[in-house]
Amino acid sequence: MVDSHTAYAIAIMALGTALLRFLPFIIFKGKGSTPPLVEKLGRMLPCAVIAMLVVYCLKDMHFTTTAGYLPALMAGLLVALLHVWKKNTLLSVISGTVVYMLLIQFVF
């Protein structure tokens, strides 16, 4: 059974998520075009987020042994090549994750 504290926390998180999802539609309702700043952010933020994710994923690499860096570099290269070839983000990320896990569990 869920206690009241957990139920309140879930309700507040759901409300916050819904508010953040609907806020752009509320702010820009009925306006003819999107402001240039918002359009610029829409073009630039995806690249910035991907760059931060790459740095985060590779931050704990150790170059003292091949097992410290080779699996991550191989999986990252696979992700990049698959994405350039197939243009499918889900396929690229899932394939890279599976290859990385297989490499660290069975090869290195």
KOLPA-972900 format. One record per atom (N, C-alpha, C): atom name; chain; x, y, z; residue in one letter. Coordinates in steps of 0.2 Angstrom, whole numbers. Layout:
// residues N
atomo	cadena	X	Y	Z	residuo
CA	A	X	Y	Z	A
...
//
This chain:
// residues 108
atomo	cadena	X	Y	Z	residuo
N	A	4	-6	0	M
CA	A	0	0	0	M
C	A	4	6	0	M
N	A	3	11	-4	V
CA	A	6	17	-4	V
C	A	5	22	1	V
N	A	10	25	5	D
CA	A	8	30	10	D
C	A	7	36	7	D
N	A	4	41	11	S
CA	A	2	47	8	S
C	A	8	52	6	S
N	A	14	51	9	H
CA	A	20	55	7	H
C	A	22	53	0	H
N	A	22	47	-2	T
CA	A	23	44	-9	T
C	A	18	46	-14	T
N	A	12	46	-12	A
CA	A	6	48	-16	A
C	A	7	56	-18	A
N	A	8	60	-13	Y
CA	A	9	67	-14	Y
C	A	15	68	-18	Y
N	A	21	65	-17	A
CA	A	27	66	-21	A
C	A	25	64	-29	A
N	A	22	58	-30	I
CA	A	20	56	-37	I
C	A	15	62	-40	I
N	A	10	64	-36	A
CA	A	6	69	-39	A
C	A	9	76	-40	A
N	A	14	78	-36	I
CA	A	18	84	-38	I
C	A	22	83	-44	I
N	A	25	77	-44	M
CA	A	30	76	-50	M
C	A	26	76	-57	M
N	A	20	73	-56	A
CA	A	15	72	-62	A
C	A	13	79	-64	A
N	A	11	83	-59	L
CA	A	9	90	-61	L
C	A	14	94	-64	L
N	A	20	94	-61	G
CA	A	26	97	-63	G
C	A	28	95	-71	G
N	A	28	89	-72	T
CA	A	29	86	-79	T
C	A	24	89	-84	T
N	A	17	88	-82	A
CA	A	12	91	-86	A
C	A	13	98	-87	A
N	A	14	102	-82	L
CA	A	15	109	-83	L
C	A	21	111	-88	L
N	A	26	107	-87	L
CA	A	32	109	-92	L
C	A	30	107	-99	L
N	A	26	102	-100	R
CA	A	25	99	-106	R
C	A	20	104	-110	R
N	A	15	107	-106	F
CA	A	10	111	-109	F
C	A	12	119	-109	F
N	A	17	121	-105	L
CA	A	19	128	-104	L
C	A	20	131	-111	L
N	A	24	128	-116	P
CA	A	25	131	-122	P
C	A	19	132	-126	P
N	A	14	128	-126	F
CA	A	8	129	-129	F
C	A	4	134	-126	F
N	A	4	135	-119	I
CA	A	1	141	-116	I
C	A	4	147	-118	I
N	A	11	148	-118	I
CA	A	14	154	-119	I
C	A	13	156	-126	I
N	A	14	152	-131	F
CA	A	14	154	-138	F
C	A	7	153	-141	F
N	A	2	152	-137	K
CA	A	-5	151	-140	K
C	A	-7	156	-144	K
N	A	-9	155	-151	G
CA	A	-12	160	-155	G
C	A	-7	165	-158	G
N	A	0	164	-157	K
CA	A	5	168	-160	K
C	A	6	165	-167	K
N	A	8	169	-172	G
CA	A	9	167	-178	G
C	A	16	163	-179	G
N	A	21	166	-176	S
CA	A	27	162	-177	S
C	A	31	162	-170	S
N	A	36	157	-170	T
CA	A	40	156	-164	T
C	A	45	161	-164	T
N	A	47	164	-158	P
CA	A	52	169	-157	P
C	A	59	166	-160	P
N	A	63	170	-162	P
CA	A	69	168	-165	P
C	A	74	165	-160	P
N	A	73	167	-153	L
CA	A	77	164	-148	L
C	A	75	157	-147	L
N	A	69	156	-147	V
CA	A	66	149	-146	V
C	A	69	144	-152	V
N	A	68	147	-158	E
CA	A	70	143	-164	E
C	A	78	141	-163	E
N	A	82	146	-161	K
CA	A	89	145	-161	K
C	A	90	140	-155	K
N	A	87	140	-150	L
CA	A	88	135	-144	L
C	A	86	128	-147	L
N	A	81	128	-151	G
CA	A	78	122	-153	G
C	A	83	119	-158	G
N	A	87	123	-162	R
CA	A	93	120	-166	R
C	A	99	118	-162	R
N	A	101	122	-157	M
CA	A	107	121	-154	M
C	A	107	116	-148	M
N	A	101	116	-144	L
CA	A	101	112	-138	L
C	A	102	104	-139	L
N	A	99	101	-145	P
CA	A	100	94	-146	P
C	A	108	92	-146	P
N	A	112	96	-150	C
CA	A	119	95	-151	C
C	A	122	96	-144	C
N	A	121	101	-140	A
CA	A	124	102	-134	A
C	A	122	96	-129	A
N	A	116	94	-129	V
CA	A	114	88	-125	V
C	A	118	82	-126	V
N	A	119	80	-133	I
CA	A	122	75	-135	I
C	A	130	75	-133	I
N	A	133	81	-134	A
CA	A	140	82	-132	A
C	A	140	81	-125	A
N	A	136	83	-120	M
CA	A	136	82	-113	M
C	A	136	75	-112	M
N	A	131	71	-115	L
CA	A	131	64	-114	L
C	A	137	60	-116	L
N	A	140	62	-121	V
CA	A	146	59	-123	V
C	A	152	60	-118	V
N	A	152	66	-116	V
CA	A	157	68	-111	V
C	A	156	64	-104	V
N	A	150	63	-102	Y
CA	A	148	60	-96	Y
C	A	149	52	-97	Y
N	A	148	49	-103	C
CA	A	149	42	-104	C
C	A	156	40	-104	C
N	A	160	45	-106	L
CA	A	167	43	-107	L
C	A	172	46	-101	L
N	A	169	49	-96	K
CA	A	173	53	-91	K
C	A	177	48	-87	K
N	A	175	42	-86	D
CA	A	178	37	-81	D
C	A	183	32	-85	D
N	A	185	34	-91	M
CA	A	189	29	-95	M
C	A	196	30	-92	M
N	A	199	24	-91	H
CA	A	206	24	-89	H
C	A	211	21	-94	H
N	A	216	25	-96	F
CA	A	220	23	-101	F
C	A	226	18	-99	F
N	A	226	16	-93	T
CA	A	232	11	-90	T
C	A	231	4	-93	T
N	A	225	2	-95	T
CA	A	224	-4	-98	T
C	A	219	-4	-104	T
N	A	220	-9	-108	T
CA	A	215	-8	-114	T
C	A	208	-9	-112	T
N	A	207	-13	-106	A
CA	A	200	-14	-104	A
C	A	197	-8	-101	A
N	A	201	-3	-100	G
CA	A	199	3	-97	G
C	A	196	8	-102	G
N	A	198	7	-108	Y
CA	A	195	12	-113	Y
C	A	193	9	-120	Y
N	A	195	3	-121	L
CA	A	193	0	-128	L
C	A	186	-2	-129	L
N	A	183	-5	-124	P
CA	A	176	-6	-124	P
C	A	171	0	-126	P
N	A	173	6	-122	A
CA	A	169	12	-123	A
C	A	170	15	-130	A
N	A	176	15	-132	L
CA	A	178	18	-138	L
C	A	175	14	-144	L
N	A	175	7	-143	M
CA	A	172	3	-149	M
C	A	165	4	-149	M
N	A	161	4	-143	A
CA	A	154	5	-143	A
C	A	152	12	-146	A
N	A	156	17	-144	G
CA	A	155	24	-146	G
C	A	156	24	-154	G
N	A	161	21	-156	L
CA	A	162	21	-164	L
C	A	156	18	-167	L
N	A	154	12	-164	L
CA	A	148	8	-167	L
C	A	142	13	-167	L
N	A	141	17	-162	V
CA	A	135	21	-161	V
C	A	135	26	-167	V
N	A	141	29	-168	A
CA	A	142	35	-173	A
C	A	141	32	-180	A
N	A	144	26	-181	L
CA	A	144	23	-188	L
C	A	136	21	-189	L
N	A	133	18	-185	L
CA	A	126	16	-186	L
C	A	122	22	-187	L
N	A	123	27	-183	H
CA	A	119	33	-184	H
C	A	120	37	-190	H
N	A	126	37	-193	V
CA	A	127	40	-199	V
C	A	124	36	-205	V
N	A	125	29	-204	W
CA	A	122	25	-209	W
C	A	115	24	-209	W
N	A	112	23	-203	K
CA	A	104	21	-203	K
C	A	100	27	-201	K
N	A	103	32	-198	K
CA	A	99	38	-196	K
C	A	94	36	-191	K
N	A	95	31	-187	N
CA	A	90	29	-182	N
C	A	93	29	-175	N
N	A	91	34	-171	T
CA	A	94	35	-164	T
C	A	93	29	-160	T
N	A	87	27	-160	L
CA	A	86	21	-155	L
C	A	90	15	-157	L
N	A	90	13	-163	L
CA	A	95	8	-165	L
C	A	102	9	-163	L
N	A	104	15	-164	S
CA	A	111	17	-163	S
C	A	113	16	-155	S
N	A	109	19	-151	V
CA	A	110	19	-144	V
C	A	109	12	-141	V
N	A	104	8	-143	I
CA	A	103	1	-141	I
C	A	109	-3	-143	I
N	A	111	-3	-149	S
CA	A	116	-7	-152	S
C	A	123	-5	-148	S
N	A	124	1	-147	G
CA	A	130	3	-143	G
C	A	130	0	-136	G
N	A	124	1	-133	T
CA	A	124	-2	-126	T
C	A	125	-9	-126	T
N	A	121	-13	-130	V
CA	A	122	-20	-130	V
C	A	129	-22	-132	V
N	A	133	-19	-137	V
CA	A	139	-21	-138	V
C	A	144	-19	-132	V
N	A	143	-13	-129	Y
CA	A	147	-12	-123	Y
C	A	147	-17	-118	Y
N	A	140	-19	-116	M
CA	A	139	-23	-111	M
C	A	142	-30	-112	M
N	A	141	-32	-119	L
CA	A	144	-39	-121	L
C	A	152	-39	-120	L
N	A	155	-33	-122	L
CA	A	162	-32	-122	L
C	A	165	-32	-115	L
N	A	162	-29	-111	I
CA	A	164	-29	-104	I
C	A	163	-35	-100	I
N	A	158	-39	-102	Q
CA	A	156	-45	-98	Q
C	A	160	-51	-101	Q
N	A	161	-51	-107	F
CA	A	164	-57	-110	F
C	A	171	-57	-114	F
N	A	173	-51	-115	V
CA	A	179	-50	-119	V
C	A	184	-47	-114	V
N	A	183	-41	-111	F
CA	A	188	-38	-107	F
C	A	187	-39	-100	F
//
